[in-house]
Structures are given as C-alpha cells and as structure tokens.
C-alpha cells in the first residue's frame, strides 16, 4: 500500500482537485448559461417588438352554418402545428370576427365581435354590453363623440343601443394587428369601431351586404418563449394550410398575415451565433485541462517512482499498486467534482434563478461525473503504465524514439490546425441547412483552439533547438546561479516544458477572447447599423407616412427633425433590388456611425447640383411672364429642405399686366426644416378663370427674388388629375400649357446630368456594373427609365435590409416627382433625429402612432444579444483556462522543489545558500512561464488576426459583411493578461522552497 502522500504529492493532488473543480464548474455552467442566454435573447427580442412583428393571423370567411365547428377545427390545426406535438411554442390564439366598413349617420363604422372585451379594455363611459343589440363604441372616435350612452344607432338596418365607450388596454398588442384599424388621429379618416355580440354582427352584415371575416391571431407567450420553439414556428406556419385542409376547413379564401417570421429569423441568427460559443470556449479549455491532467499524472508518477519500485520489490502485485493509486487519487477527484458542482450551482442560481438551476441540473451532474472519472482514469492509467514497466526487462530508453513521437505529435497538431483553420476561413463558423436552420460548424468552431495548440507546440519545439547552445553557454559561465538555472531548464525539460505549454495556452486564450470580443461586437454593430441605417426610425405601410404623420412625429418632444426614406422593391437587370431614396445630408447626420463606409456613400451619392433656390427670409418674390393666359391667378410655393421634407405655402393672388406679374409667397417656419433653411423647389400657378377654349399659354420667364432663372433651370407639368410634363416649342425655351389646363407647376431643375447612385457590392457582382457605368433606372412610376451613374460600390446600402440594393439622393429624384405627380409620393419610412432620451422618445412615438407603424432602428434592435452572451462565455472559458494553468504550474513548482531535495547539500558545498537555491528554482520557473507567455501572446495574436474575423462573419448570420477588420478590447486584454501574470508570480513565490539556513561560504565558484 502506498504511504501517506508527502508534500509534493499533496500539492499535485490538490492541483488535481482544483483542475477537476474548474472543469466540472465550467462544463456545467457554460452550456446551461448559453441555453439560458439564447432563450432570454429570444424573449427580449419579442418584448422589444409589437403589433404584427410578434403575431401571425389567419383570416377566413365566417362559416355562417356552424361557426363553432369552424373555430374548433382552426384552433386544433394551429395547436397541432405549434403546440407540444409540433414546434413546442407556447402560444395564445385569439378569435375575433369583423365585418366590412359600413356607412352610418355617424360616419364609417367597423363592426366587430371581440370575446371578453371587458378583459382586454377599460370602460371609458357607460356600461358594457349585456344583451343582444347592445353595442360599445371605441372612445376618442368620431362615432363616440357623436353619440351618447343609451342612444339608438341604426347600422345595416339593425337598431343598436349604445351601452358605453371603451378603450383597449394595449392597442399595440400583437393580437390586434390584423383587425380593421381603429380611428387614427394621423391619417385623416373618420372610422369608428363598434363591438357587438357575434349574432348581432351577422345580422348587421347581412343587412349592409358586407362580408364577415373571422380572424385567428397567433401570439407567442413572451414569458415562456424559447429559441427552439420560435425556430420551429417557421415550419409550423408553413404547415398550417395543409393542417386546415386535413381538418376539413375550406381554405380557398384563406388569407395569412403577420411579421413574426422575420422576427424569428433574427432570433435564429442569434441562436446560431451563440451555438458557436460553447465549442469555441470549451475546446481550448478542454485541451488545457487534458494537458494539465496528463502533466499532473506524469509528475505524480515521477514522485512515486522510488516508492513503487520498493513496493514491487517486496512482492506487491501490479493490481495492488494500481488500486492503491486509485484510492489515493479518488478523494481529490471526488472533492474537486463536488466543489465544482457547488460553484456551478451557485452561479446558475445567481444568474437565472431556480429555473436555470433546474434546467442545468443534467449538465451539472454529467460534467461533474465526467471530470472526476476522466481525471482519475488519466492518473491511474499513468500508474498502470509505470507498474507495467517494473515487470518489463530493464532497457535503456531510446531518445530518438521520444523525439520522433514528439515530432509526429507536432505534425498532427499542425495539420489539424491547418485543415480546421482553412475550413473556418472559407465558410465561417455557422452553416445553414438549406436556408432553414442555422447551426454551428463543429470543425470550424474548434479551429481557434486547434490552431492555438498547434502554434504553441510548434514554437515550443523550436525552443528545443536552442538546447545545445544553452548547454555550451552554461559550461562557460563562471556564475554558479546562472549555470544552475540554465542546466535546470535544459536537462529537466519535463519540468520546464509543462509551464511553457500551460502559460502559452492560457495567455493565448486570453488574447483570443479579447480579439473575439472586440471583433464580434464590432461586426454585430456594423451589421445592425447597415441593416437598420439609423438609431431610431419609423416604418409604416407603403405610402403611409404622409405629411400629417411626419408633422405629428416631428412634434413629439425629443424629436428634432424627421427625414423621409423610401425603400422600393424594383427589378434592375433581372435582379430583384431594393432602391433606397433619401438625401445625402440626412444620411450623413442620422446614419449610424457604426456603418463602416458611411462617409464614402454620402460623398458619392451627393449630386453636383440640386434644384431649388435658397429662401433665407420669411418670403420669396416670384415673378412670372406668360402669354395667352388670364390676367389673374394664384401662386403657391413648393419648398423642400435638405433632408427632402416638402411643404407648400398658401396660395397668393397675382395679377398679370401685359403678361407679367409678381407676388411674394411665404416661406414655411424654419422650425419645420431639418436644417432650418428651405429651398424653393417649385411654383404652382392656378388661373383664376379657365383659359379661352383652344388657347395655349406660353410661360416665357421666371424670376426668384429678382434673379432671372435660366430657362434650362426650370421645367414644368400640369396640375391635372394625371399630370403630364409641359412641352417646349420648336424654337425658344418657353413652356407650353395645353388647352383646357388651368394650373401648372414650374419646377426648378439642376443642370441635366445623370444622377449619381451608390450600389451594393452584391448588386455590382451580379450585374457586372462598375464605377462610372450608366444604368437605366425608373425614378418615378409615371416616367420611363432615367440613366444614372454608378458613383461608388459599398459593401451594403444602409437601411436597405437586403444585400442587393441601390442608393440615390432624394434631391435628385424630387424634381421628377414634382413634375409628374401632383402630390409627391409619401415615404414608407422616416429616420428620426433624437434630441432627448432615446427610450422616452421611442415610447412616445409608439404611443403617438397607430399599430400599423413600427418603431425600429439600432436603438430598438437587440441584435447584439448573441455577441454579448458569446463574448461572456468565451471570457469564462479563458478565465477557467487560466485557473487550470495556474493550478498546474503551482503543482509543477511544488513537485520540482521536492524532486531536488537530495541535491541541496551538494549545492551548499559549492557555495550556494538555501536562499540562492530557492531563487534559482524560482528563476527557472519564471523563465519558463515568461517564455510560455510570449509564445501565447504571439499565437493568440495570430489567431485573433486571421481566424476571429471569420468566426464573426459566420456568427452574424444572414448579413453580407464582406471583409471584417480584426479588433480587440484593450482594457479587458490588459486586465486579464496582467491579472494572470500577477497571479502566476504569486503562485511561484508561494510554492518556492523556504530557505532552511546555510552552510559553507557564500561566493562564486
């Protein structure tokens, strides 16, 4: 039986317990934490969005024969696909019935049936409907203002008694998005939503002759939603129509809506990004743990050699030797596993509470058992090997065989690193299963760890080439301490190479973690910035952001100004392309600074000249010459600011004397312009009386504030229902107003030149265009193609949301819109200049606009959830690696001190005191650890420069980032590396042998 462990074995067994504890703790905590972070990120994403972004809707004509059976069939089909047997997503299904818009004495009304309305709304006045024929009107509507409780209202030939008025508790809840919208304070329409029971609604619909539609709105439960459940929602939603057919539901008129699936795609990209973190964080950690345990087992074997030999010579069997070794190491592994499990349990409970601890219990048990069994197996296997060597004939070990084995190991490690690194650089760290499910590439995500171990082994092997020169130098030196240190490093390579390897891996992992954090967060921020374009924006249905809506948003406290942005889907060279139209000054001012090529895009898209004339004062003088027109007319100015906002002045009367007239038109208030300055972009002229039949008016001259406008700088169109451009005569530059037209718009145009456009790199690649090429592009739906010039190619067009896109300055398009359309097309998006607290502004905008409008932007997006959680996981893995290295190095230091106890007296005899011997041994370890740290910095920096950008590219799924510049987090790098080195120095000093006195004379040999 082995004797009681002495000091060196005790230090190594303590190191074993520490390694097992760290492995068990991180092996249990990291998977559970990342699963929790993935689900939490999905829940945060759902919570940050509202309306149609978090819901899906099925609409079918109401089955008038058996609506209850139709409802049961639809609910059953939805539950079968989304429930536990399908996607596993907790959802709520809300059924609401609505009739079409009906005209009544109080205006247009929308009749709906909302079950349990008293749970979804608050009573504003009166009482809730109790009997058939009772109705409740939505508060703040035109109908509510025109009626009182108790009055009778006839709708569709049915007399309804107004019981009271109500207001939704949360009109941005996803369940309401698909219903006919309530009265909007910004769209100018007067609609009133009336709620009645379903039987009454059917009578009203029959009397009014309108169709009745049943809606089933599917809303995920945010509190219990999981990333896996959301991921399954895509396939579930696609399978719903087939499930409805199988349930006997007529789906010929099925309509589906909702934007939950794009939200799911964002959550899926986050999940794929975080799926790369566990193997990336644990692979290097696992390698270091394995190396640490192997080295500890080797050192334990070295300390047991004489004892094993003695016991074997006394007749102890090999099985007895192995059993005794297992008994000796078992308490250390068990205590380490228990300590790691307790630490992981405390961390899980602190981060995610009891639920996270419960979910992480399987990984807690598994990691603890695996860590304990693996450590014991490695150490016992080493003892078995040493015991087997005692039975074998004594033979001298061939050093060439050991060198060959080491060379083979290095070559295999380098080849594995090269293959995995090449795979990572080519394809990234995430892969897609037919575009449906994104996942981590197992070979690519371990590439940084394999490359780290490969580079470290390669550089460590290179150090062996310096062995002979160092031996010769040690023989020549006259300083005993230096000779002792150098020969200790060269001749005891086992003690020297282990600290070198462990420190190199630990430092390398810290450098990789810092590079990973900086690069991934920068890439994520750039992807989010390119996709959203700006910090806070508003998106609505096509053409919904009218001037009234824009003015309402501008008036919200904390909003400085608003820039119109239009995103259209067009076809260019047979490519489906997003055309983004906005002004360059707005992009420069409101574009997210994280967009890498923002300045290049702004400079390239800016036209050389813009139409219009600066209006610095309160009014602008307009002089007009025309022939053949009436003597009286009215004139209005059309103004535009630098961001593309449009405003018109009131019409002012003008009288023509001999065909010439002058009038001053008021300039809109400066607070309405983004830059405080308006430009006169056009002049509307409407004759007071229709021109004589068959006569043609010739507009021959235009002056603005007394300055004559060159004929080539202005153009025009009529103000009819279908505006057409004005023609010019065969000679001269007048504009001809055709007979029957009594209103024209004169538009200031820039010098004719192809407008500059910026194209995305993918558009340029697919179409083959280059900078300077001319591309035909339809700038207005009422005109033919216009030649535009490619001014720049950028990686992605800001705000396009797709990698194939074009960007054109709104000021280049505005004259075309003014000529060909009486009302310039309203955009579908607006970027906001936020001057107040961002969160408060976002909440105020949501409150001010109906649910059809969505607040978006990088300040709203939670796209960095994956980057943050993954970076935290990698730092945890790096810190765990450092702890393993520190424990193993401390164990090596203790074993080294014990192994040299017999040479202490001999060294004293040549004049080396105990203090100097202790200093020499500390110097040996310090040199080894310092060398390993330098190797780790070199290896980690190489990987951070070459491989980490590829990891970031794969993590930001679905976004074409192009080349990603490596970045680092200097603060965390300095703190982590500095902390590790300080802890290492403390460990070396604490484990250094204590001087026990001296003998002989102190001096040099």
ABEGO torsion letter per residue (X at the ends): XBBBBBAAAAAAAAAAAAAAAAAAAAAAAAAAAAAAAAAAAAAAAAAABBEAAABBBBBBBBBAABAAAAAAAAAAAAAAAABAABAGBBBBBBBBBBBBBBBBAAEBBBBBBBBGAAAABBBABEBBBABBGBBBBBBGBAAAAABBBGBBBBBGGBBBBBABBBBBABAABAAAAABBBBBBAAAGBBBBBBBBBAAAAAAAAAAAGBBBBBBBBBBBBAAABBAAAAAAAAAAAAAAAAAAAAAGBBAAABBBBEAAAAAAAAAAAAAAAAAAAAAAAAAAAAAAAAAAAAAAAAAAAAAAAAAAAAAAAAGBBAAAAAAAAAAAAAAAAAAAAAAAAAAAAAAAAAAAEAAAAAAAAAAAAAAAAAAAAAAAAAAAAAAAAAAAAAABBBBBBBAAAAAAAAAAAAAAAAAAAAAAAAAAAAAEABBBBGGABBBBBAAAAAAAAAAAAAAAAAAAAAAAAAAAAAAAAAAABABAAAAAAAAAAAABAAAAAAAAAAAAAAAAAAAAAAAAAAAAAAAAAAAAAAAAGBABBBBBBBGABBAAAAAAAAABBGBABBBBBBBBBBBBGGBBBBBBBBBAAAAAAABBAABAAAAAAAAAABBABBBEBBBABABBBBBBBBBGBBABBBBBBBBBBAAGBBBBBBBBBBBBBGGBBBBBBBBBBAAABAAGBBBBABBBBBBABBBBBGBBBBBABBBBGGBBBBAAABBBBBABABBBBBBBBABEABBBBBBGBABBBBBBBBBBBBBBBBBBAAAAAAAGBBBGBBBBBBABAABBBBBBBBABBBABBBGAGBABBBBBBAAAAAAAAAAABABBBBBABBBBBBABBAAAAAAAAAAABBAABBBBEAAABAAAAAAAAAAAAAAAAAAAAAAAAAAAAAAAAAAAAAAAAAAAAAAAAAGBBAAAAAAAAAAAAAAAAAAAAAAAAAAAAAAAAAAAAAAAAAABBGBBAEBBBBBBBAAAAAAAAAAAAAAAAAAAAAABBBBAEBBEBBEBX
